[in-house]
């Protein structure tokens, strides 16, 4: 058996990687969200020119990703496609890791199906080099390292997981969700290893209990500006379930003395936290040398908080009224997978026929939303089910299986917070693979998935949904897929293909370059792509929209003689103020309108 396992695994993994590469690779030049591409590209270009994020220019993310993208520019050329090559290469590294995790619970070919399902619900739906993809990839790498730790109990794997978490923080501050995931799991691990004793360990329980309550308080405070029933279900319920399980486990056992428990927790936590700190400290040395550490922390945390508060209320997660039907469907599927008749050919055929009907109906626009909600609302359901199962069976559990399950459930629950405060369909793609892996772990812990035909049917169903574009059809910018037939004829566009109905960028860039006498331009109201595509410089620190005072100072000094406003921004801190527009009109009397852009020059 062992001599055949390796060739089968190799074949299954090779097929998975090849299929994923073809499936995602054919989309690499299709579609764009201009402000996203512009934000990433202008930041990377500034770094390539020797500037430091937060110190020399406003960076909406932590800044580490801009260095990686600057290297991509150096290696592949200064154009938008280079960034997509960089994230695609990391995606190809991520696929085998997803297969590795799925393989812990499934046979080789079904692990391949699970990995392909994760692929179809993730990166190929939006192939831009968004930081949240890197967060997903690094979170998955960290989970794989911890699964390896469970097997071999070597602390170097805790360090590896920590390095993944630290790099994730450097990509985007939400990498802290990865760190929180592991810290919750380490508390669970310490509980699993605690031996029975005479003393209750009251100090340890008090400290850890306080930390857990502090975590929930911070989560509620973060969500509160946008809190409705949908937010409570999607973002609060999973973490409350996890914390509730940890409290329940503490109550069910007498434990060692507090000192012993603290030592056990530190042995687990210190290697991980050292791993987190290592890349962060190396990165901060750049700011220590220039005396701008305070500026970095203020920009990353204060600006990030301001951005979140500014976006809160823009949209809300689907509420209970919208989720009743899809969640009832998912609950029935769960019963089908877990029930004793799940191995019956007759039952499998009935459920398979029903899912095939749902798959066919997904092509109907009226049905598409319900189909999507059935998947988009499943994470809290999976987490709650896993918590109930572990809570009821904890006295007779398999230690390794329980630890694996808890790890994946923690990752699915906490990392799903990436959807706040913008729970668009695209943001679910940043966390869907973790939810899928948690569901597979839950089923495999209670039943042997190799004999569970119902699980196979459900996996194929969701693979079909992803492959037929259920996610893509809900992405907020339809230009990403259908109709993206016009190739941008600009040197820095990298051959990206966009909606043929709006091919105005060539005309706009030519106009801007013709009227920028000194190579300086201000592009306001969330259109950073214009700086990158035109090669013109921004006289302010902020490429997405600077404060009025900064723009007016450059305008009145004579340095600025060209201004363009995006009149229909998607993301922006606010519309162009009447005062700024009036000042621009007074100073720059010449004007033109190109698409959604208003251009002013002397």
Long-range contacts (C-beta under 8 A, 24 or more apart in sequence): 5-108, 8-108, 8-109, 9-103, 9-108, 11-108, 12-99, 12-108, 12-109, 12-111, 12-112, 13-96, 13-99, 13-108, 13-112, 15-112, 16-95, 16-96, 16-99, 16-112, 16-115, 16-116, 17-92, 17-95, 17-96, 19-116, 20-91, 20-92, 20-95, 20-115, 20-116, 20-119, 21-92, 23-119, 23-120, 23-124, 23-467, 24-88, 24-91, 24-119, 24-123, 24-124, 24-127, 25-88, 27-124, 27-127, 28-81, 28-84, 28-85, 28-88, 28-127, 29-81, 29-84, 29-487, 29-494, 29-495, 29-496, 29-497, 30-127, 30-480, 30-481, 30-484, 30-496, 30-497, 31-477, 31-479, 31-480, 31-481, 31-484, 31-496, 31-497, 31-498, 31-499, 32-80, 32-128, 32-479, 32-480, 32-496, 32-498, 33-128, 33-477, 33-479, 33-480, 33-570, 34-527, 34-529, 35-526, 35-527, 35-528, 35-529, 35-544, 35-569, 35-570, 35-571, 36-128, 36-130, 37-80, 37-83, 37-128, 37-496, 37-529, 37-532, 38-527, 38-528, 38-529, 38-530, 38-531, 38-532, 38-533, 38-543, 39-528, 39-543, 39-544, 40-65, 40-66, 40-69, 40-83, 40-128, 40-129, 40-130, 41-69, 41-80, 41-83, 41-492, 41-528, 41-529, 41-532, 42-528, 42-529, 42-531, 42-532, 42-538, 42-543, 43-69, 43-543, 44-69, 44-70, 44-72, 44-73, 44-83, 45-70, 45-73, 45-78, 45-532, 48-73, 48-74, 48-78, 52-286, 52-287, 52-290, 52-292, 54-287, 54-292, 54-295, 54-296, 54-299, 54-300, 55-287, 55-290, 55-292, 55-295, 55-296, 56-541, 57-541, 57-542, 57-543, 58-299, 58-303, 58-541, 58-542, 58-543, 58-544, 58-546, 59-299, 60-303, 60-304, 60-307, 60-544, 61-131, 61-171, 61-172, 61-173, 62-169, 62-170, 62-171, 62-172, 62-173, 62-175, 62-300, 63-170, 63-283, 63-296, 63-300, 64-167, 64-170, 64-171, 64-279, 64-283, 65-131, 65-134, 65-170, 65-171, 65-172, 69-129, 77-494, 78-492, 79-491, 79-492, 79-493, 79-494, 80-492, 80-493, 80-494, 80-496, 80-532, 81-493, 81-494, 81-495, 81-496, 82-494, 83-128, 83-129, 84-127, 84-128, 84-129, 84-494, 86-129, 87-123, 87-127, 87-128, 87-129, 87-130, 87-133, 87-134, 88-127, 90-133, 90-134, 90-137, 91-123, 91-133, 91-137, 93-137, 94-123, 94-136, 94-137, 94-140, 94-141, 95-119, 97-140, 97-141, 97-144, 98-140, 98-433, 98-437, 100-144, 100-147, 101-140, 101-143, 101-144, 101-147, 101-408, 101-437, 102-437, 102-440, 104-147, 104-404, 104-441, 105-404, 105-440, 105-441, 105-443, 105-444, 105-449, 106-440, 106-444, 106-449, 106-450, 107-449, 107-450, 110-449, 110-450, 110-456, 110-459, 113-456, 113-459, 113-460, 113-463, 114-436, 114-437, 114-440, 114-459, 116-463, 117-436, 117-459, 117-462, 117-463, 117-466, 118-432, 118-433, 118-436, 118-437, 119-433, 119-466, 120-463, 120-465, 120-466, 120-467, 120-471, 121-375, 121-429, 121-432, 121-433, 121-436, 121-462, 121-465, 121-466, 121-471, 122-429, 122-430, 122-432, 122-433, 123-429, 125-426, 125-429, 125-471, 125-472, 125-475, 126-426, 126-429, 126-475, 126-480, 131-171, 131-172, 132-172, 132-174, 132-418, 132-427, 132-430, 133-430, 134-168, 134-171, 134-172, 135-168, 135-171, 135-172, 135-174, 135-175, 135-177, 135-178, 135-415, 135-418, 135-430, 136-415, 136-418, 136-430, 136-431, 136-433, 136-434, 138-164, 138-165, 138-167, 138-168, 138-171, 138-175, 138-178, 139-164, 139-168, 139-177, 139-178, 139-181, 139-411, 139-415, 139-434, 140-433, 140-434, 142-168, 142-178, 142-181, 142-182, 143-407, 143-408, 143-411, 143-434, 143-437, 146-182, 146-185, 146-407, 147-404, 147-407, 150-400, 150-403, 150-404, 150-407, 151-400, 155-267, 155-271, 156-271, 158-268, 158-271, 158-272, 158-275, 159-271, 159-272, 159-274, 159-275, 160-275, 161-272, 161-275, 162-271, 162-272, 162-273, 162-274, 162-275, 162-276, 162-277, 162-278, 163-275, 163-276, 163-278, 163-279, 164-275, 165-272, 165-275, 165-276, 166-275, 166-276, 166-277, 166-278, 166-279, 166-280, 167-279, 169-276, 169-280, 170-279, 170-280, 170-283, 173-300, 173-301, 173-304, 174-417, 174-418, 177-414, 177-415, 177-417, 177-418, 178-414, 178-415, 179-276, 180-215, 180-414, 181-410, 181-411, 181-413, 181-414, 181-415, 182-272, 182-410, 183-269, 183-272, 184-215, 184-242, 184-243, 184-246, 184-410, 184-414, 185-406, 185-407, 185-410, 186-265, 186-268, 186-269, 186-272, 187-212, 187-246, 187-265, 188-245, 188-246, 188-249, 188-403, 188-406, 188-410, 189-268, 189-403, 190-261, 190-264, 190-265, 190-268, 191-246, 191-249, 191-250, 191-253, 192-399, 192-402, 192-403, 193-264, 194-253, 194-255, 194-256, 194-261, 194-264, 195-255, 195-256, 196-253, 196-254, 196-255, 197-254, 197-255, 197-256, 197-257, 197-260, 198-254, 199-254, 199-255, 199-256, 199-257, 199-258, 200-254, 200-255, 201-255, 201-256, 201-257, 201-258, 201-260, 201-261, 202-258, 203-258, 204-255, 204-258, 204-261, 204-262, 204-265, 205-250, 205-255, 205-258, 208-246, 208-250, 208-265, 209-247, 209-250, 212-243, 212-246, 212-247, 213-243, 215-239, 215-243, 216-240, 216-243, 219-417, 222-308, 222-420, 223-420, 225-309, 225-312, 225-313, 225-421, 226-312, 226-313, 226-316, 226-420, 226-421, 228-316, 228-317, 228-319, 229-319, 229-320, 230-316, 230-317, 230-318, 230-319, 230-320, 230-322, 230-323, 230-423, 231-316, 231-317, 231-420, 233-317, 233-319, 233-320, 233-323, 233-377, 233-380, 234-317, 234-318, 234-377, 234-379, 234-380, 234-416, 234-419, 234-423, 235-317, 235-416, 235-417, 235-419, 235-420, 237-380, 237-383, 237-384, 238-379, 238-380, 238-383, 238-384, 238-412, 238-413, 238-414, 238-416, 239-413, 239-414, 241-380, 241-383, 241-384, 241-387, 241-413, 242-383, 242-387, 242-409, 242-410, 242-413, 242-414, 244-387, 245-387, 245-390, 245-391, 248-391, 249-391, 249-394, 252-394, 252-395, 308-421, 310-573, 311-421, 311-422, 311-571, 312-421, 313-421, 314-421, 314-422, 315-422, 315-423, 315-424, 316-423, 317-419, 317-423, 318-373, 318-376, 318-377, 318-423, 322-373, 323-373, 323-377, 325-370, 325-373, 326-370, 326-371, 326-373, 326-374, 326-375, 326-376, 326-377, 327-374, 327-377, 327-378, 327-381, 329-358, 329-374, 330-374, 330-377, 330-378, 330-381, 331-381, 333-458, 334-381, 334-385, 336-454, 336-458, 337-443, 337-447, 337-452, 337-454, 337-455, 337-458, 338-443, 338-446, 338-447, 342-447, 342-452, 342-453, 342-454, 342-455, 343-451, 343-452, 343-453, 343-454, 345-453, 347-454, 348-453, 348-454, 348-457, 351-454, 351-457, 352-457, 355-457, 355-458, 355-461, 356-461, 358-461, 359-461, 359-464, 359-465, 359-468, 362-465, 362-468, 362-470, 363-468, 368-470, 368-473, 368-474, 369-474, 371-465, 371-470, 372-425, 372-470, 372-471, 372-474, 375-428, 375-432, 375-462, 375-465, 375-470, 376-425, 376-428, 378-435, 378-439, 379-412, 379-413, 379-416, 379-431, 379-435, 379-438, 380-413, 382-409, 382-412, 382-435, 382-438, 382-439, 382-442, 383-409, 383-412, 383-413, 383-438, 385-442, 386-438, 386-441, 386-442, 389-442, 389-445, 389-446, 398-445, 401-444, 401-445, 402-445, 404-441, 404-445, 405-438, 405-441, 405-442, 405-445, 408-434, 408-437, 408-438, 408-441, 409-438, 409-441, 409-442, 411-437, 411-438, 412-437, 412-438, 424-475, 424-476, 425-471, 425-474, 425-475, 425-476, 426-475, 426-476, 428-471, 429-471, 436-462, 476-570, 477-570, 490-533, 492-532, 492-533, 492-535, 493-533, 502-595, 504-594, 504-595, 504-597, 505-533, 507-594, 508-564, 508-594, 508-595, 508-597, 508-599, 509-533, 509-534, 511-592, 511-594, 511-599, 512-536, 512-562, 512-564, 512-599, 515-561, 515-562, 515-590, 515-599, 515-601, 516-561, 516-562, 516-601, 517-561, 517-562, 517-602, 518-559, 518-561, 520-554, 520-559, 520-560, 520-561, 520-562, 521-560, 521-562, 521-563, 521-564, 522-546, 522-551, 522-554, 522-555, 522-560, 522-562, 522-563, 522-564, 523-563, 523-564, 523-565, 523-566, 524-551, 524-563, 524-564, 524-565, 524-566, 524-576, 524-580, 525-565, 525-566, 525-567, 525-569, 525-572, 525-575, 525-576, 526-566, 526-569, 526-570, 526-571, 526-572, 527-564, 527-566, 527-569, 527-597, 530-564, 530-597, 536-562, 544-571, 544-572, 544-573, 545-572, 545-573, 548-577, 548-579, 548-580, 551-580, 552-580, 552-583, 555-583, 555-584, 555-587, 555-588, 556-587, 561-588, 561-601, 561-602, 562-588, 562-599, 562-600, 562-601, 563-588, 563-599, 563-600, 563-601, 564-597, 564-598, 564-599, 564-600, 565-597, 565-598, 565-600, 566-596, 566-597, 567-596, 567-597, 567-598, 568-596
